[in-house]
Amino acid sequence: MRFATKAIHFGQEPDPRTGAVTAPIYMTSTYSRKTQDEYAYARGANPTRDALQKNLAALEGGEAALSFSSGMGAITTTLTLLQKGDHVIVTDDCYGGVYRIFTRIMKGYGIDSTFLDLRDLVDVEDAFRPETKMLWMESPTNPLMKVVDLRELAVISKAHEAISVCDNTFASPALQNPLGLGVDLVIHSTTKYLNGHADLLGGAIVTNRADLQEKLKFSQNALGAVPSPFDCWLTLRGIKTLPLRMERHCDNAEALARFLKDHKAVSNVHYPGLPDDPGHRVAKKQMRRFGGMLSFELREAAKIVDRLRRLEVILPAESLGGVESLIEHPATMTHASVPKEQRERQGITDGLIRFSVGIEDVEDLQEDLERALS
Ligand SMILES: *Cc1c(COP(=O)(O)O)cnc(C)c1O
């Protein structure tokens, strides 16, 4: 089965009794054991969740997937693979919640982390210590759209017997499959492109490694950050149009990246689809297209928030990956908790804007941007 067919059918065979084409929503906390022993209690397993997990595994080319109540639920569950005294190398341009959990919570459990620009493979090699047990990657990153070489990094991680993890939220499985590049675990915030309609929170872990799957399945039940059957059903419904949506996200983002690059109010555009973008070469190797996320810098950072208020179609909001276009100012919104000095060092300047390009009519989006930038 090819990708778009899997998205619609995998894990969702018609109900054997009624022939229902759509997977039922099993709203139940427990199961009678009179006639079966497969299902005991809904924290451990639920048939609607099973359908979603099978579907997600197929989309990433994995053996198994686990679903969670949020992306952070998937991430915290992944971190149960670590023990006191372990060390983790994390991409420096990571999702804010990941930065927060490593610096504010894991540290207290005796787990040390190093934040690093993973584009420099020599630096990555040098950062490994005997106790380094995990390499945490994102590509493209948030918000600077840096692209890292997942295949090369997976090789380095394996040589040090560390677990390689890639948060694949920005690309979605439609554009990039890290397991096929040798990565051990793929993480998703299904809140974003997979569900795609900005109406729920969800997360997932996908893997080909049976040893990790077994431990993580245990932790899924033990920690309990599991999704509701209704959210699983909505996510399955969203996924059916993922391939179509991603094509349109990419078309719109490619057109608007070019528009912004030529705009006199804009000094820089970060989008791996632009031929002169520093990430273009590696992105071309490991992604099918370049995605719906981009960021850009205004020449004049003053009044940036006022400018965003002039937008009529594009909404100023956090989050990404939905059908609607969302724009945000990392310095005062998603990355406000990162100290200014560190932010600027990373390139998250006061003039930087992150744009989740939706699937609206691209002319309306372009006119809207013109309104805010002129
Ligand atoms: C949103 C996001 C998360 C966290 O997911 P939630 O569903 O909000 O908990 C993790 N990683 C990335 C890249 C994200 O964009």
PDBQT file of the ligand as one rigid body, heavy atoms in Angstrom, charges set to zero:
ROOT
HETATM    1  C1  LIG A 401       3.652  21.309  19.614  1.00  0.00    +0.000 C 
HETATM    2  C2  LIG A 401       4.921  20.576  19.614  1.00  0.00    +0.000 A 
HETATM    3  C3  LIG A 401       5.249  19.690  20.648  1.00  0.00    +0.000 A 
HETATM    4  C4  LIG A 401       4.357  19.495  21.859  1.00  0.00    +0.000 C 
HETATM    5  O1  LIG A 401       3.149  18.941  21.528  1.00  0.00    +0.000 OA
HETATM    6  P1  LIG A 401       1.766  19.195  22.346  1.00  0.00    +0.000 P 
HETATM    7  O2  LIG A 401       0.793  18.399  21.581  1.00  0.00    +0.000 OA
HETATM    8  O3  LIG A 401       1.531  20.675  22.338  1.00  0.00    +0.000 OA
HETATM    9  O4  LIG A 401       2.001  18.697  23.730  1.00  0.00    +0.000 OA
HETATM   10  C5  LIG A 401       6.444  19.000  20.551  1.00  0.00    +0.000 A 
HETATM   11  N1  LIG A 401       7.277  19.181  19.513  1.00  0.00    +0.000 NA
HETATM   12  C6  LIG A 401       7.005  20.039  18.513  1.00  0.00    +0.000 A 
HETATM   13  C7  LIG A 401       7.971  20.185  17.389  1.00  0.00    +0.000 C 
HETATM   14  C8  LIG A 401       5.817  20.750  18.515  1.00  0.00    +0.000 A 
HETATM   15  O5  LIG A 401       5.563  21.615  17.526  1.00  0.00    +0.000 OA
ENDROOT
TORSDOF 0
